[in-house]
Amino acid sequence: MRYLPAEPPWTREVRFRAPLVEMGVYLPWLRERLLAAGVRVLRRRVDRLDEALVEAPVVVNATGLAAGALCGDPEVVPARGQIVLVANTGIYTSVRDDGEPSTYVHPRSRDVVLGGTWQVGDWNTTPDPATRDAILERCVALVPELAGAPVVGEKVGLRPVRRGGPRVEAEKWPGGTVVHAYGHGGAGMTLCWGCADQVAELAL
């Protein structure tokens, strides 16, 4: 990690190397690994966790926002996030300004993710044009090379936040054991490997 001086209005720059994952590539890869290991993948709706315990003695509850209703956990709330996607015209470094609102530029192989918003309690999944324009303005100020990059899309997602932090713990139920793993908010990718190790230990 390196600390460098920065041009105003910023006071300093922190540089470090970190892994970057494109979920559209990573999740199918994980699924293929599971299938190759002999795991059966079934998609089925459940309205109560004890319905899942009929199928297996250990259930991992990684249900995101649905965990609030499934567990009766009032601390689970959405944090609305809106992003803009622009064509990648040669950006290779992720840049982030942790001001308010947070501004970030994350390049991927075919586009660049520009953000963002963090609107706790907002369930609206429709992109807002004014928010899009504000994101573009902030990101171009942060990375001037983005000026004029064609907009190729915009998305809104609801991060599964849990006030008080993620819940990763085992709970005994009449039908077996439920291992809870939810409430990671926008840090799911950052925390997934460590949480997966902890969940596996609790489940086994």
Legacy VTK file of the C-alpha trace (Angstrom):
# vtk DataFile Version 3.0
C-alpha trace
ASCII
DATASET POLYDATA
POINTS 204 float
0.000 0.000 0.000
1.289 3.453 -0.918
0.203 6.901 0.247
0.694 9.712 -2.277
-0.156 13.404 -2.406
-3.227 14.296 -4.458
-4.466 17.312 -6.376
-7.214 19.417 -4.745
-9.984 18.917 -3.769
-8.471 15.633 -2.551
-5.800 15.568 0.149
-4.068 12.250 -0.433
-4.177 9.133 -2.573
-3.965 5.545 -1.345
-2.835 2.933 -3.889
-2.942 -0.848 -3.459
-3.478 -4.053 -5.424
-6.664 -6.042 -4.892
-8.442 -8.901 -6.718
-11.191 -7.960 -9.151
-13.969 -10.350 -10.140
-16.600 -9.996 -12.855
-19.677 -11.699 -11.432
-21.063 -12.597 -14.861
-17.984 -14.780 -15.346
-17.308 -15.852 -11.771
-20.757 -17.168 -10.798
-21.133 -19.495 -13.843
-17.605 -20.763 -13.142
-18.541 -21.553 -9.539
-21.689 -23.324 -10.701
-19.690 -25.484 -13.118
-17.299 -26.450 -10.342
-20.228 -27.536 -8.162
-21.766 -29.583 -10.956
-18.409 -31.213 -11.705
-18.162 -32.190 -8.024
-21.523 -33.956 -8.223
-23.679 -31.299 -6.553
-27.350 -31.242 -7.602
-28.768 -27.764 -8.176
-32.518 -27.448 -7.558
-34.517 -24.231 -7.743
-37.555 -24.176 -5.514
-39.476 -21.536 -3.599
-39.686 -21.854 0.170
-41.725 -19.631 2.441
-40.289 -20.989 5.695
-36.866 -22.347 6.583
-38.365 -25.524 8.040
-39.537 -26.390 4.509
-35.881 -26.573 3.502
-35.024 -28.668 6.570
-37.387 -31.366 5.290
-34.942 -31.831 2.400
-31.664 -31.769 4.361
-30.540 -31.823 8.001
-28.327 -28.757 7.474
-29.531 -25.680 5.589
-27.408 -22.644 4.762
-29.599 -19.571 4.835
-27.950 -17.186 2.370
-31.184 -15.595 1.204
-30.164 -11.928 1.136
-33.064 -9.543 1.648
-35.487 -12.457 1.981
-33.762 -13.390 5.244
-35.631 -10.589 6.962
-38.966 -12.314 6.420
-37.677 -15.892 6.693
-35.979 -15.265 10.039
-38.184 -12.530 11.426
-35.101 -10.300 11.480
-36.141 -6.613 11.450
-32.528 -5.490 11.030
-32.437 -6.596 7.360
-33.023 -3.635 5.041
-32.230 -2.783 1.410
-29.613 -0.228 0.408
-30.461 0.956 -3.090
-27.533 1.208 -5.455
-27.662 2.827 -8.895
-24.766 2.492 -11.347
-23.997 3.613 -14.884
-22.122 1.456 -17.389
-19.925 3.119 -20.012
-17.785 1.631 -22.756
-14.223 0.886 -21.671
-12.017 3.181 -23.700
-8.782 2.145 -22.009
-9.373 2.428 -18.246
-7.545 -0.242 -16.246
-7.361 1.102 -12.680
-10.197 1.184 -10.164
-10.590 4.572 -8.482
-12.762 5.413 -5.503
-13.602 8.566 -3.567
-15.160 7.695 -0.206
-16.883 11.045 0.150
-20.628 11.496 0.433
-21.993 10.209 -1.827
-19.321 7.633 -2.601
-17.938 7.802 -6.137
-16.251 4.852 -7.823
-14.901 3.808 -11.200
-14.383 0.059 -11.684
-13.174 -1.089 -15.119
-14.153 -4.499 -16.444
-13.204 -6.326 -19.621
-15.915 -4.726 -21.764
-17.224 -1.757 -19.786
-16.621 0.476 -16.776
-18.920 0.532 -13.746
-19.587 4.066 -12.474
-21.304 4.694 -9.187
-22.971 5.179 -7.067
-25.650 5.508 -4.455
-26.310 4.055 -0.995
-29.959 4.678 -0.146
-30.930 2.648 2.904
-34.572 1.597 3.065
-35.290 2.479 -0.580
-36.922 -0.403 -2.510
-37.182 1.474 -5.835
-35.425 -0.452 -8.641
-36.121 2.030 -11.445
-33.081 4.051 -12.636
-33.373 7.764 -11.932
-32.121 10.071 -14.758
-30.989 12.824 -12.384
-29.007 10.320 -10.348
-27.437 8.948 -13.541
-26.318 12.441 -14.577
-24.889 13.153 -11.125
-22.928 9.872 -11.169
-21.483 10.679 -14.592
-20.469 14.168 -13.471
-18.755 12.934 -10.311
-16.948 10.089 -12.091
-15.637 12.297 -14.899
-14.340 14.739 -12.264
-12.559 11.811 -10.593
-11.272 10.228 -13.835
-11.259 12.836 -16.652
-10.421 10.141 -19.231
-14.049 9.040 -18.960
-15.330 12.232 -20.599
-17.359 11.353 -23.672
-17.364 7.591 -23.014
-20.605 6.162 -24.457
-23.197 5.065 -21.898
-24.037 1.415 -22.569
-26.394 0.755 -19.679
-27.553 1.555 -16.173
-28.716 -0.669 -13.356
-30.308 -0.481 -9.933
-29.820 -3.159 -7.299
-30.810 -3.638 -3.677
-27.925 -4.566 -1.396
-28.968 -6.858 1.480
-27.829 -4.829 4.479
-28.213 -5.904 8.086
-28.013 -3.232 10.749
-25.413 -4.421 13.233
-23.452 -6.343 10.602
-23.689 -9.683 8.791
-25.162 -12.676 10.582
-22.978 -15.775 10.246
-23.903 -18.349 12.873
-25.491 -21.772 13.374
-28.926 -22.156 14.931
-30.558 -25.394 16.079
-34.078 -25.963 14.776
-36.438 -28.891 15.510
-35.724 -30.325 12.064
-31.958 -29.793 11.987
-29.423 -26.972 11.823
-29.701 -23.668 9.996
-26.448 -21.878 9.252
-27.223 -18.219 8.680
-25.078 -16.241 6.241
-26.771 -13.005 5.294
-26.612 -9.240 5.683
-23.339 -8.571 3.865
-24.636 -5.470 2.126
-22.373 -4.325 -0.692
-19.381 -6.279 0.606
-20.471 -9.769 -0.456
-17.579 -10.322 -2.829
-15.072 -8.874 -0.365
-16.229 -11.142 2.459
-17.262 -14.268 0.552
-14.148 -16.418 0.916
-13.792 -15.861 4.657
-17.522 -16.276 5.254
-17.581 -19.424 3.128
-14.850 -20.956 5.301
-16.793 -20.064 8.434
-20.077 -21.411 7.032
-18.412 -24.677 6.008
-16.974 -25.077 9.489
-20.369 -24.439 11.089
-22.159 -26.777 8.664
-19.731 -29.673 9.024
LINES 1 205
204 0 1 2 3 4 5 6 7 8 9 10 11 12 13 14 15 16 17 18 19 20 21 22 23 24 25 26 27 28 29 30 31 32 33 34 35 36 37 38 39 40 41 42 43 44 45 46 47 48 49 50 51 52 53 54 55 56 57 58 59 60 61 62 63 64 65 66 67 68 69 70 71 72 73 74 75 76 77 78 79 80 81 82 83 84 85 86 87 88 89 90 91 92 93 94 95 96 97 98 99 100 101 102 103 104 105 106 107 108 109 110 111 112 113 114 115 116 117 118 119 120 121 122 123 124 125 126 127 128 129 130 131 132 133 134 135 136 137 138 139 140 141 142 143 144 145 146 147 148 149 150 151 152 153 154 155 156 157 158 159 160 161 162 163 164 165 166 167 168 169 170 171 172 173 174 175 176 177 178 179 180 181 182 183 184 185 186 187 188 189 190 191 192 193 194 195 196 197 198 199 200 201 202 203
